[in-house]
Amino acid sequence: MSSLLIVEDDELLRDALSAQLAQAGHTVTPAADGAIAQALLETHRFDGVLLDLGLPKVSGMEVLHWIRLRLPALPVLVLTARDGVDDRVQGLNAGADDYLTKPFSMAELQARLGAMLRRARLPAFGGSLELVADSTRRLRVDATLPQAWLDDEAMELTQREWALLSLLVTNAGQVVSREDVQEVWQSVPGDVVGVGSNALEVYIHRLRRKLGDSGLNIRNVRGLGYMLESGTP
């Protein structure tokens, strides 16, 4: 599931949210004020944030502006007792992806959270692509930056490797042709090298090595191309 940061100064509500979302399979990190939230965001990677606006030390609105400056693609669901139209408009204009007023039902919260996280993973929203190899390992690829992670460990990738891996993850379980790779590599800044047989094999070999024991394998489909799938080579 997802790694979530819950920023809420009401201890009872914070504990209830943490318990419910952990039970739903998410990894949850709580924060009691805005300053703690900022410190956690600087040192940890999260898939989404549940953010109260009425926070001590650093207000929720300040945290939201801070997130949008430093982590523009990070999805944020605002939780607040401020239920006026102007308050909702202000929160959404400040960069919130969704807005839920208190009191709220846990069912609605989970539905809105799930929808927000699904949108964030789509390439059009500049989020990340995610592929779960098994119950313990997962691969995440940033949809806009040359970055990827196996679990929480960053992978060292060149622009070409990242573009190829993104293509394979997007089409996991399907064959990716040499023409598909050529089209993607043409968008790599400064890349003027074509997709020769030897060059592509070199990059496939590099990715296989970097995926290591992730439980993911890039299979050579003779005469057609390559396919990313779960399982050892």
C-alpha positions as CSV (number, residue, x, y, z in Angstrom):
1,M,0.0,0.0,0.0
2,S,1.2,3.6,0.6
3,S,3.4,5.4,3.1
4,L,1.4,8.2,4.7
5,L,2.1,11.2,6.9
6,I,-0.7,12.2,9.2
7,V,-0.4,15.7,10.6
8,E,-3.0,16.3,13.3
9,D,-2.7,17.9,16.7
10,D,-5.7,16.2,18.2
11,E,-4.2,13.1,19.8
12,L,-7.4,11.1,19.8
13,L,-8.1,11.8,16.1
14,R,-4.5,11.3,15.2
15,D,-4.4,7.9,16.9
16,A,-7.7,6.9,15.4
17,L,-6.6,7.8,11.9
18,S,-3.3,6.0,12.3
19,A,-5.0,2.8,13.6
20,Q,-7.6,2.8,10.8
21,L,-5.2,3.5,8.0
22,A,-2.6,1.0,9.3
23,Q,-5.3,-1.6,9.5
24,A,-6.1,-0.8,5.8
25,G,-2.5,-1.8,5.0
26,H,-0.8,1.6,4.8
27,T,2.4,2.5,6.6
28,V,1.6,5.5,8.8
29,T,3.8,8.1,10.4
30,P,2.1,10.6,12.8
31,A,3.0,14.2,13.5
32,A,1.5,16.4,16.2
33,D,2.5,19.8,14.7
34,G,3.7,21.5,11.6
35,A,7.3,21.7,12.6
36,I,7.5,18.0,13.1
37,A,5.8,17.4,9.8
38,Q,8.4,19.5,8.0
39,A,11.2,17.7,9.7
40,L,9.8,14.3,8.6
41,L,9.2,15.5,5.1
42,E,12.8,16.5,4.8
43,T,14.1,13.1,5.8
44,H,11.5,10.6,4.7
45,R,9.6,9.8,1.4
46,F,5.8,9.7,1.6
47,D,3.2,8.8,-0.9
48,G,0.6,11.1,0.6
49,V,-0.1,13.5,3.4
50,L,-3.2,14.0,5.6
51,L,-2.9,17.6,6.8
52,D,-4.9,19.4,9.5
53,L,-4.9,23.2,9.0
54,G,-5.2,24.2,12.7
55,L,-1.7,23.2,13.8
56,P,0.6,24.6,16.5
57,K,4.1,25.9,15.9
58,V,3.7,25.9,12.1
59,S,0.2,26.2,10.7
60,G,-1.2,23.7,8.2
61,M,-1.5,26.3,5.5
62,E,2.2,27.2,6.0
63,V,3.1,23.5,5.8
64,L,1.0,23.2,2.6
65,H,2.8,26.1,0.9
66,W,6.1,24.6,2.1
67,I,5.2,21.2,0.5
68,R,4.2,22.8,-2.8
69,L,7.6,24.6,-3.0
70,R,9.7,21.6,-2.2
71,L,7.6,18.5,-3.1
72,P,5.2,19.7,-5.8
73,A,4.0,16.3,-6.8
74,L,3.2,15.0,-3.3
75,P,-0.6,14.5,-2.9
76,V,-2.1,16.3,0.1
77,L,-5.6,15.7,1.6
78,V,-6.6,18.6,3.9
79,L,-8.6,17.8,7.1
80,T,-10.1,20.8,8.9
81,A,-13.0,22.1,10.9
82,R,-13.2,25.1,8.6
83,D,-16.2,24.3,6.5
84,G,-16.8,27.6,4.7
85,V,-16.7,27.8,0.9
86,D,-14.0,30.5,1.1
87,D,-11.9,28.2,3.4
88,R,-12.2,25.3,0.9
89,V,-11.3,27.5,-2.0
90,Q,-8.3,28.9,-0.1
91,G,-7.1,25.4,0.7
92,L,-7.5,24.1,-2.8
93,N,-5.9,27.2,-4.3
94,A,-2.9,26.8,-1.9
95,G,-2.3,23.4,-3.4
96,A,-4.4,20.8,-1.6
97,D,-5.4,17.9,-3.8
98,D,-8.6,17.3,-1.8
99,Y,-10.4,18.8,1.2
100,L,-12.5,17.1,3.9
101,T,-14.2,18.9,6.7
102,K,-14.6,17.6,10.2
103,P,-16.5,15.6,11.4
104,F,-16.1,13.1,8.6
105,S,-16.8,9.4,8.1
106,M,-13.8,7.1,7.9
107,A,-15.3,5.4,4.9
108,E,-15.4,8.7,3.0
109,L,-11.9,9.5,4.1
110,Q,-10.5,6.2,2.8
111,A,-12.4,6.6,-0.5
112,R,-11.1,10.1,-1.0
113,L,-7.6,9.1,0.0
114,G,-7.6,6.1,-2.3
115,A,-8.8,8.2,-5.3
116,M,-6.1,10.9,-4.5
117,L,-3.3,8.3,-4.4
118,R,-4.5,6.6,-7.6
119,R,-4.5,10.0,-9.4
120,A,-1.0,10.8,-8.1
121,R,0.4,7.6,-9.6
122,L,-0.7,8.5,-13.2
123,P,2.0,9.9,-15.4
124,A,-0.3,12.8,-16.4
125,F,-0.3,14.0,-12.8
126,G,3.5,13.9,-12.5
127,G,3.4,11.3,-9.7
128,S,5.1,7.9,-9.5
129,L,4.6,4.6,-11.1
130,E,4.5,1.7,-8.7
131,L,4.9,-2.1,-9.2
132,V,4.7,-4.6,-6.4
133,A,6.9,-7.6,-7.0
134,D,5.6,-9.7,-4.1
135,S,4.3,-9.0,-0.6
136,T,7.6,-7.5,0.6
137,R,9.3,-5.7,-2.4
138,R,8.0,-2.8,-4.5
139,L,9.5,-0.7,-7.2
140,R,8.5,3.0,-7.6
141,V,9.5,5.2,-10.6
142,D,9.0,8.9,-10.6
143,A,7.0,9.8,-13.6
144,T,8.7,13.1,-14.3
145,L,12.2,13.0,-12.8
146,P,15.0,10.4,-13.4
147,Q,14.5,8.7,-10.0
148,A,13.3,5.3,-8.9
149,W,13.3,3.4,-5.6
150,L,13.4,-0.3,-4.6
151,D,11.4,-0.2,-1.4
152,D,12.8,3.0,0.1
153,E,16.3,2.7,-1.4
154,A,17.1,5.0,-4.3
155,M,18.4,3.4,-7.5
156,E,21.3,5.0,-9.4
157,L,19.9,5.5,-12.9
158,T,21.0,7.4,-16.0
159,Q,18.4,9.3,-18.0
160,R,18.2,6.5,-20.5
161,E,17.9,3.8,-17.9
162,W,15.1,5.7,-16.1
163,A,13.2,6.3,-19.4
164,L,13.5,2.6,-20.3
165,L,12.5,1.5,-16.8
166,S,9.5,3.8,-16.8
167,L,8.4,2.4,-20.1
168,L,8.7,-1.2,-18.8
169,V,6.8,-0.5,-15.6
170,T,4.0,1.3,-17.4
171,N,3.6,-1.7,-19.6
172,A,4.4,-4.4,-17.0
173,G,3.2,-7.8,-18.3
174,Q,3.2,-6.6,-21.9
175,V,5.8,-6.6,-24.6
176,V,7.8,-3.4,-25.2
177,S,9.2,-3.2,-28.7
178,R,12.4,-1.6,-29.9
179,E,10.2,1.1,-31.6
180,D,8.6,1.9,-28.3
181,V,12.0,2.4,-26.7
182,Q,13.2,4.5,-29.7
183,E,10.1,6.8,-29.2
184,V,10.8,7.2,-25.5
185,W,14.5,7.7,-25.8
186,Q,13.9,10.5,-28.3
187,S,12.4,12.5,-25.4
188,V,15.6,12.2,-23.3
189,P,17.4,15.6,-23.2
190,G,20.5,15.6,-25.4
191,D,20.0,12.0,-26.5
192,V,20.8,11.6,-30.2
193,V,21.8,7.9,-30.2
194,G,19.6,5.4,-31.9
195,V,18.4,2.1,-30.4
196,G,20.9,-0.3,-31.9
197,S,20.6,-4.0,-30.9
198,N,23.9,-3.9,-28.9
199,A,23.1,-0.6,-27.1
200,L,19.6,-1.7,-26.0
201,E,21.0,-5.1,-24.8
202,V,23.6,-3.1,-22.7
203,Y,20.8,-1.1,-21.0
204,I,18.6,-4.1,-20.4
205,H,21.5,-5.8,-18.8
206,R,22.2,-2.8,-16.6
207,L,18.6,-2.7,-15.4
208,R,18.5,-6.4,-14.7
209,R,21.5,-6.0,-12.5
210,K,20.1,-3.0,-10.7
211,L,16.8,-4.8,-10.1
212,G,18.8,-7.6,-8.5
213,D,16.7,-9.7,-6.1
214,S,13.7,-7.5,-6.4
215,G,11.5,-10.3,-7.7
216,L,11.2,-8.5,-11.0
217,N,12.7,-9.8,-14.3
218,I,13.0,-8.2,-17.7
219,R,12.3,-11.1,-20.1
220,N,13.6,-11.2,-23.7
221,V,10.6,-12.0,-26.0
222,R,12.3,-13.3,-29.1
223,G,11.6,-11.2,-32.2
224,L,9.2,-8.9,-30.4
225,G,11.0,-7.0,-27.6
226,Y,11.1,-7.1,-23.8
227,M,8.6,-7.6,-21.0
228,L,8.9,-6.7,-17.3
229,E,7.3,-9.5,-15.1
230,S,7.4,-10.9,-11.6
231,G,9.7,-13.9,-11.0
232,T,13.3,-14.8,-11.3
233,P,15.0,-15.0,-14.7
